[in-house]
């Protein structure tokens, strides 16, 4: 081997070694980026879970309530002094409490919703009037935070929301097994409330359900029809090119712009009811249509031309070819794109703020025209509240929203893997 050949081989080997080192560095950087992103994602999920898991439990206080017949009017059971019954029960439990200040602290052990709970009991069964009942009522948010360890007993009394005298009452209730932690069903069954211990996500979840139902009923057929026309029937010219460019641009438009459009068109021009799932669904339909159209067109393009040619060759019309042969094969991809679009609509809040779904809604919506809010907006409202208990419920609501989003995206992946055909 000549000296020139040896020199050439050495240069090649050095170059290969340099390329291999560069490749290893690139792989290391890519792997590091993935590990770093997963680490931050894990920290985010851990933080949300740590702050929110306690919201799925609630502190309850057992009261011995005597439903005094003298306080009730048989013609109108709703007008009785149920708050007075709660206070009387607390005074009988702690008869040594004297003075207005101490009584105020004593009454602060239970939630203001306890009176409404007694009211519901009497309305449901008036036979309990004149009897004594053991009733479990929700504790106040401060007591609940103390029971969950969010308020430190060792903190000086002046810096603590729960005072020393209240700690004594709490210890007595715990000793008598009249203060317990239970699963917080009301978080899933109640609507919003000014009191954190009474607040729940049912109203927001119902509003999100109605909104997504309107979005699905409108966006799926319109999006699929538009994709089929553009891909199978429309002639390729400058107009269809312009439409395609606009659809792609609309998919990248900030979501709040669709909220402004909904405010101008659906509320101000058409006069539809403000803060309703109907308007929210219409706005989300506009926002998800580009995503569904693009996904549906890609699904149609994935169907081999031989399918169309074979159908046309045996005498099928263009419409029959599309309906009976092309659409069934493209449907899984269309459905996947639709679910992803619905998941995006479920997590949006900015457009809903523009159409008034940020209002404080206590009642559970009974239809698409009733005032309502949505789960992301409910999270926004609770995050803006100063009470520590609302921060807990904010994290819990985020956990529920993330669970829905993961479920919807997982369903999309499952359907794609189950029904997708590879040609």
Phi, psi and omega in degrees: 000131184284165179296325181295318179295319178300319179297318180296316180296319178298319178297318179297315180297319177298318179296319178296318179299321179294320179293320179296320178296319178296321179295319178296319178298318180296316178297319179296318179295318179296315178296322178296320179297318179295314180297319180295316180295319178294325178296312179296322177296319177296320178297319179297311181297320180296320179295315179297316181295318181297321182279339189247344186294333181290344179291344179277003171236154181218142177278135181233142180245134178268125178247145172261104188250128173259117181276086185296121182300334182292342182271355188246142173252117185301334181279338181212088182290342183285343187268002180292158181274079181290327176297323177295326177296319179296314181295321179296320178297319178294321179294324179289330178289324180235078185292345182279352183288124179230157176086151183294320183295315180292322178297322178297319177293323179295315180294338180284359178288330184246160181286154175294344178284353180298322179298319179292330177294317177296320178300315179297323179297316182291318180296322180287327182212095181288352180292345180281352177294129183094001180242164174258134184230145170269117187238130174269122181237153180291140175286163178291165184296324180294317178294321178297317178295325177294316181295330181270001176086010179276347175243124184275123179295332184281352178293142177307143186303325182294337180257009185244137180289326179264119186278168184299320181295325177291326176299322177296317178296320180297317179297323179293318179296320178295318180298324179274004181059039178247010174225112187226159172261128180227163177299135186271082179294327184297339177297330180261343186250348184256159174273193181288158181206156174288336179266121185300325182290346179255351186285141178218177186250007184296317180299315180292321179294319178295318177298319177296321180297311180298320181295315179293327178296314177298316181299316181294316182296332181264313188287324184294305180295321180293315181296317179294317180297318179295320179295318180296317180296312183294325186271329189250331189241327185289140176285146180279105178214188184292333180289315178293326175296320178295318178298317181296319177297318181294322178296316178296324178290321180296329179294339181256001181289136177304142187296331182293336177296322176294327175295319176296321178296316178297321178298318183286320187268302189285325182268306186282323183271307182275343177070032178289157184298132181288151176058039181243151177299335179299309179293319177300319178294322178294318179295316179293331175297315178299324184284324184272343182304313179301320179297316181292320180296315181296315180296321180291322178294320177296320178296321178292321179293335181284346177285126184298143177301335181298330177297314179295316182296321179294318179295316178294328182291333179266010172103006178286146176283172179299317180295317178296322178299315182292313187288316188267342186236311186283310183300314179301326180283330181270349187300317179304318178294322177296317181295321178299313179298323179293317180296320178296320176296321177294322178297321177295319180295323180297325183270000182275142176232329185302313179297327183288330176296325183287335182257014171089009180281011176270001182293155178282109184243118180270316186288151176281125181296137180259357181194179186284347180258356179283150176301138183203169171232179181237163185300315178298324179289323176299320177298318179299317181294316181292324180296337181271358182274144186281338185293141179298325182293331178288330176296322177298315181288331174299312179295322179294320178294324176297320178299318178295317179297316178297324178297318177296316181295317178297320179297316181292316178292323176296322176297320178298316179295319180297315179295321179296315180290331183280320188248348182293137176253137176254127185258000000 
